[in-house]
Amino acid sequence: MQFMLALIAEERSWEDVTPDEVKKNLAEMGQFNSELMEAGAFVTGAGLQERATGTTLHYGDGEPLITDGPFAETKEQLSGFWMIDVESLDDALAWAKKVPLTSGHVEIRPMVTGGKELLEKAERS
């Protein structure tokens, strides 16, 4: 079963992060990635650039509206993710507990693996 581990954290400016903090964080994340790979659970993952580099399409009336950045009314933003393949939600939670964070949170969500799941869910509604 595949899950996304989404890192949700308050965005910090790179000017606020010391070189030692960057090295420490990269080493800890690298170790976590290695553990995922060694366990055969790693599918893919990446950090995201700061939100100001993003673009958002807003759907509603008429044509989609394009705006710079996500700029949601929140301090916390999606800052990175892992896609993992494990046996159960309990396994995904165990991996999420190992993510080397000092603040923010990790959202764990199962992946839709095909249209069949969506059809079954719609039929139950």
PyRosetta script that sets phi, psi and omega in degrees:
from pyrosetta import init, pose_from_sequence

init()
pose = pose_from_sequence("MQFMLALIAEERSWEDVTPDEVKKNLAEMGQFNSELMEAGAFVTGAGLQERATGTTLHYGDGEPLITDGPFAETKEQLSGFWMIDVESLDDALAWAKKVPLTSGHVEIRPMVTGGKELLEKAERS")
pose.set_psi(1, 134.8)
pose.set_omega(1, -178.8)
pose.set_phi(2, -99.5)
pose.set_psi(2, 140.9)
pose.set_omega(2, 178.6)
pose.set_phi(3, -131.7)
pose.set_psi(3, 150.4)
pose.set_omega(3, 169.6)
pose.set_phi(4, -102.4)
pose.set_psi(4, 130.7)
pose.set_omega(4, 170.1)
pose.set_phi(5, -102.6)
pose.set_psi(5, 105.1)
pose.set_omega(5, -176.8)
pose.set_phi(6, -99.1)
pose.set_psi(6, 125.7)
pose.set_omega(6, 177.9)
pose.set_phi(7, -85.3)
pose.set_psi(7, 119.2)
pose.set_omega(7, 179.6)
pose.set_phi(8, -117.2)
pose.set_psi(8, 117.3)
pose.set_omega(8, -175.5)
pose.set_phi(9, -150.2)
pose.set_psi(9, 162.5)
pose.set_omega(9, 174.3)
pose.set_phi(10, -73.1)
pose.set_psi(10, 129.8)
pose.set_omega(10, -177.2)
pose.set_phi(11, -74.0)
pose.set_psi(11, 131.2)
pose.set_omega(11, 176.3)
pose.set_phi(12, -108.9)
pose.set_psi(12, 146.3)
pose.set_omega(12, 176.0)
pose.set_phi(13, -73.7)
pose.set_psi(13, 143.0)
pose.set_omega(13, 178.4)
pose.set_phi(14, -60.2)
pose.set_psi(14, -25.1)
pose.set_omega(14, 178.2)
pose.set_phi(15, -67.6)
pose.set_psi(15, -22.1)
pose.set_omega(15, -178.6)
pose.set_phi(16, -88.1)
pose.set_psi(16, -5.3)
pose.set_omega(16, -175.3)
pose.set_phi(17, -106.4)
pose.set_psi(17, 125.7)
pose.set_omega(17, -179.9)
pose.set_phi(18, -77.8)
pose.set_psi(18, 156.4)
pose.set_omega(18, 176.5)
pose.set_phi(19, -56.3)
pose.set_psi(19, -36.8)
pose.set_omega(19, 178.8)
pose.set_phi(20, -65.3)
pose.set_psi(20, -38.7)
pose.set_omega(20, 177.0)
pose.set_phi(21, -64.2)
pose.set_psi(21, -41.2)
pose.set_omega(21, 178.9)
pose.set_phi(22, -62.1)
pose.set_psi(22, -47.6)
pose.set_omega(22, -179.9)
pose.set_phi(23, -60.5)
pose.set_psi(23, -44.4)
pose.set_omega(23, -179.9)
pose.set_phi(24, -62.5)
pose.set_psi(24, -47.3)
pose.set_omega(24, -179.4)
pose.set_phi(25, -62.4)
pose.set_psi(25, -45.1)
pose.set_omega(25, 179.4)
pose.set_phi(26, -63.0)
pose.set_psi(26, -38.8)
pose.set_omega(26, 178.0)
pose.set_phi(27, -65.1)
pose.set_psi(27, -44.5)
pose.set_omega(27, -179.9)
pose.set_phi(28, -65.3)
pose.set_psi(28, -43.5)
pose.set_omega(28, 178.8)
pose.set_phi(29, -66.7)
pose.set_psi(29, -38.5)
pose.set_omega(29, 177.2)
pose.set_phi(30, -61.8)
pose.set_psi(30, -40.7)
pose.set_omega(30, 177.2)
pose.set_phi(31, -64.4)
pose.set_psi(31, -43.7)
pose.set_omega(31, 178.3)
pose.set_phi(32, -61.4)
pose.set_psi(32, -45.5)
pose.set_omega(32, 178.3)
pose.set_phi(33, -60.1)
pose.set_psi(33, -41.0)
pose.set_omega(33, 178.7)
pose.set_phi(34, -62.0)
pose.set_psi(34, -42.2)
pose.set_omega(34, 178.7)
pose.set_phi(35, -63.3)
pose.set_psi(35, -42.5)
pose.set_omega(35, 176.9)
pose.set_phi(36, -60.2)
pose.set_psi(36, -44.5)
pose.set_omega(36, -178.9)
pose.set_phi(37, -65.5)
pose.set_psi(37, -45.2)
pose.set_omega(37, -179.9)
pose.set_phi(38, -61.3)
pose.set_psi(38, -32.7)
pose.set_omega(38, 179.8)
pose.set_phi(39, -81.8)
pose.set_psi(39, -7.9)
pose.set_omega(39, -178.3)
pose.set_phi(40, 75.8)
pose.set_psi(40, 17.5)
pose.set_omega(40, -177.1)
pose.set_phi(41, -96.6)
pose.set_psi(41, -17.9)
pose.set_omega(41, -174.8)
pose.set_phi(42, -74.1)
pose.set_psi(42, 126.4)
pose.set_omega(42, 173.1)
pose.set_phi(43, -105.1)
pose.set_psi(43, -55.1)
pose.set_omega(43, 175.7)
pose.set_phi(44, -166.2)
pose.set_psi(44, 168.1)
pose.set_omega(44, 177.5)
pose.set_phi(45, -175.6)
pose.set_psi(45, 160.0)
pose.set_omega(45, 179.4)
pose.set_phi(46, -168.2)
pose.set_psi(46, 154.4)
pose.set_omega(46, 168.6)
pose.set_phi(47, -88.3)
pose.set_psi(47, 159.2)
pose.set_omega(47, 179.7)
pose.set_phi(48, -112.8)
pose.set_psi(48, 146.7)
pose.set_omega(48, 174.6)
pose.set_phi(49, -67.0)
pose.set_psi(49, 166.1)
pose.set_omega(49, -177.3)
pose.set_phi(50, -58.3)
pose.set_psi(50, 154.2)
pose.set_omega(50, -172.1)
pose.set_phi(51, -60.1)
pose.set_psi(51, -26.6)
pose.set_omega(51, -179.9)
pose.set_phi(52, -63.1)
pose.set_psi(52, -18.5)
pose.set_omega(52, 179.4)
pose.set_phi(53, -85.6)
pose.set_psi(53, -6.9)
pose.set_omega(53, -176.5)
pose.set_phi(54, -84.1)
pose.set_psi(54, 164.8)
pose.set_omega(54, 174.7)
pose.set_phi(55, -133.1)
pose.set_psi(55, 141.2)
pose.set_omega(55, -177.7)
pose.set_phi(56, -123.7)
pose.set_psi(56, 136.7)
pose.set_omega(56, 171.0)
pose.set_phi(57, -100.8)
pose.set_psi(57, 124.0)
pose.set_omega(57, 178.8)
pose.set_phi(58, -102.9)
pose.set_psi(58, 122.9)
pose.set_omega(58, -179.6)
pose.set_phi(59, -101.7)
pose.set_psi(59, 143.6)
pose.set_omega(59, 179.3)
pose.set_phi(60, 178.2)
pose.set_psi(60, -120.4)
pose.set_omega(60, 180.0)
pose.set_phi(61, -78.9)
pose.set_psi(61, 124.7)
pose.set_omega(61, 174.4)
pose.set_phi(62, 74.6)
pose.set_psi(62, -143.5)
pose.set_omega(62, -177.1)
pose.set_phi(63, -72.5)
pose.set_psi(63, 149.2)
pose.set_omega(63, 175.7)
pose.set_phi(64, -60.2)
pose.set_psi(64, 141.3)
pose.set_omega(64, 178.1)
pose.set_phi(65, -97.9)
pose.set_psi(65, 128.4)
pose.set_omega(65, -179.6)
pose.set_phi(66, -100.2)
pose.set_psi(66, 128.6)
pose.set_omega(66, 176.2)
pose.set_phi(67, -130.6)
pose.set_psi(67, 156.2)
pose.set_omega(67, 175.3)
pose.set_phi(68, -75.3)
pose.set_psi(68, 140.3)
pose.set_omega(68, 173.8)
pose.set_phi(69, 64.1)
pose.set_psi(69, 161.0)
pose.set_omega(69, 174.9)
pose.set_phi(70, -77.4)
pose.set_psi(70, -41.2)
pose.set_omega(70, 176.5)
pose.set_phi(71, 39.1)
pose.set_psi(71, 44.3)
pose.set_omega(71, 175.0)
pose.set_phi(72, -66.0)
pose.set_psi(72, 156.4)
pose.set_omega(72, -180.0)
pose.set_phi(73, -77.5)
pose.set_psi(73, 62.7)
pose.set_omega(73, 179.7)
pose.set_phi(74, -155.4)
pose.set_psi(74, 154.2)
pose.set_omega(74, 176.1)
pose.set_phi(75, -82.9)
pose.set_psi(75, -26.9)
pose.set_omega(75, -177.2)
pose.set_phi(76, -89.2)
pose.set_psi(76, 142.5)
pose.set_omega(76, -177.4)
pose.set_phi(77, -136.4)
pose.set_psi(77, 157.2)
pose.set_omega(77, 170.4)
pose.set_phi(78, -67.4)
pose.set_psi(78, 122.5)
pose.set_omega(78, -176.3)
pose.set_phi(79, -117.0)
pose.set_psi(79, -9.3)
pose.set_omega(79, 178.2)
pose.set_phi(80, 174.8)
pose.set_psi(80, 177.0)
pose.set_omega(80, -177.6)
pose.set_phi(81, -161.1)
pose.set_psi(81, 161.8)
pose.set_omega(81, 167.7)
pose.set_phi(82, -130.4)
pose.set_psi(82, 142.0)
pose.set_omega(82, 167.0)
pose.set_phi(83, -104.6)
pose.set_psi(83, 125.0)
pose.set_omega(83, -179.9)
pose.set_phi(84, -125.0)
pose.set_psi(84, 156.3)
pose.set_omega(84, 178.7)
pose.set_phi(85, -123.8)
pose.set_psi(85, 107.9)
pose.set_omega(85, -176.5)
pose.set_phi(86, -135.5)
pose.set_psi(86, 174.4)
pose.set_omega(86, -175.8)
pose.set_phi(87, -75.2)
pose.set_psi(87, -31.3)
pose.set_omega(87, -171.0)
pose.set_phi(88, -156.6)
pose.set_psi(88, 170.2)
pose.set_omega(88, 174.0)
pose.set_phi(89, -60.3)
pose.set_psi(89, -38.7)
pose.set_omega(89, 178.5)
pose.set_phi(90, -58.4)
pose.set_psi(90, -40.6)
pose.set_omega(90, 177.7)
pose.set_phi(91, -65.8)
pose.set_psi(91, -41.4)
pose.set_omega(91, 178.2)
pose.set_phi(92, -62.6)
pose.set_psi(92, -41.3)
pose.set_omega(92, 177.9)
pose.set_phi(93, -63.7)
pose.set_psi(93, -38.9)
pose.set_omega(93, 178.5)
pose.set_phi(94, -61.4)
pose.set_psi(94, -42.1)
pose.set_omega(94, 177.5)
pose.set_phi(95, -67.2)
pose.set_psi(95, -42.7)
pose.set_omega(95, -178.8)
pose.set_phi(96, -59.5)
pose.set_psi(96, -35.3)
pose.set_omega(96, 179.0)
pose.set_phi(97, -66.9)
pose.set_psi(97, -18.4)
pose.set_omega(97, 179.8)
pose.set_phi(98, -90.7)
pose.set_psi(98, -8.2)
pose.set_omega(98, -179.1)
pose.set_phi(99, -61.4)
pose.set_psi(99, 126.9)
pose.set_omega(99, -175.7)
pose.set_phi(100, -80.3)
pose.set_psi(100, 78.8)
pose.set_omega(100, 176.7)
pose.set_phi(101, -113.3)
pose.set_psi(101, 150.1)
pose.set_omega(101, 173.4)
pose.set_phi(102, -111.0)
pose.set_psi(102, -11.4)
pose.set_omega(102, 175.8)
pose.set_phi(103, -155.5)
pose.set_psi(103, 171.6)
pose.set_omega(103, -178.4)
pose.set_phi(104, 83.7)
pose.set_psi(104, -161.5)
pose.set_omega(104, 177.7)
pose.set_phi(105, -153.5)
pose.set_psi(105, 168.0)
pose.set_omega(105, 178.9)
pose.set_phi(106, -116.4)
pose.set_psi(106, 123.8)
pose.set_omega(106, 175.6)
pose.set_phi(107, -95.2)
pose.set_psi(107, 130.7)
pose.set_omega(107, -178.7)
pose.set_phi(108, -110.6)
pose.set_psi(108, 120.7)
pose.set_omega(108, -179.2)
pose.set_phi(109, -136.5)
pose.set_psi(109, 132.8)
pose.set_omega(109, 176.8)
pose.set_phi(110, -70.6)
pose.set_psi(110, 149.1)
pose.set_omega(110, 178.8)
pose.set_phi(111, -86.7)
pose.set_psi(111, 146.0)
pose.set_omega(111, 169.5)
pose.set_phi(112, -78.3)
pose.set_psi(112, 124.0)
pose.set_omega(112, -175.1)
pose.set_phi(113, -98.1)
pose.set_psi(113, -0.8)
pose.set_omega(113, 177.0)
pose.set_phi(114, 174.5)
pose.set_psi(114, 166.9)
pose.set_omega(114, -179.3)
pose.set_phi(115, -63.4)
pose.set_psi(115, -24.6)
pose.set_omega(115, -179.3)
pose.set_phi(116, -57.9)
pose.set_psi(116, -43.1)
pose.set_omega(116, 178.9)
pose.set_phi(117, -59.9)
pose.set_psi(117, -43.4)
pose.set_omega(117, -178.7)
pose.set_phi(118, -67.0)
pose.set_psi(118, -40.1)
pose.set_omega(118, 177.7)
pose.set_phi(119, -63.5)
pose.set_psi(119, -43.9)
pose.set_omega(119, 179.6)
pose.set_phi(120, -62.2)
pose.set_psi(120, -41.8)
pose.set_omega(120, 179.6)
pose.set_phi(121, -64.6)
pose.set_psi(121, -42.2)
pose.set_omega(121, 179.7)
pose.set_phi(122, -64.8)
pose.set_psi(122, -37.2)
pose.set_omega(122, 179.9)
pose.set_phi(123, -69.2)
pose.set_psi(123, -29.7)
pose.set_omega(123, 178.2)
pose.set_phi(124, -74.1)
pose.set_psi(124, -23.4)
pose.set_omega(124, -176.3)
pose.set_phi(125, -75.3)
pose.dump_pdb("model.pdb")
